[in-house]
């Protein structure tokens, strides 16, 4: 008979071959770890988005601000994460982190904007 081990603690499981855990304690412990990984993943992305938003907010002076892409990266901006994109009639793609957004310009420059309240 094939040996099965508990996917939580790694102990050999006796009995039915379809069992994944030694007991309910291992099952709960495994599920708690899974849930906390999911929570951490969501929390990390939320933190990146909030940080991106804060960096845009801090660097926006007036209606719009032009800044180099590198300056935003130096401040910790992560271009991989955003909340939504808006494509204008002129085919410009504005990338938003909540109500603050940016448009990539030529020569590695970035235009920072804020969404107008309705
Ligand atoms: Zn176990």
Boltz pocket constraint, residues with backbone or C-beta under 6 A from the ligand:
constraints:
  - pocket:
      binder: B
      contacts: [[A, 6], [A, 7], [A, 8], [A, 9], [A, 10], [A, 11], [A, 21], [A, 22], [A, 23], [A, 26]]
      max_distance: 6.0
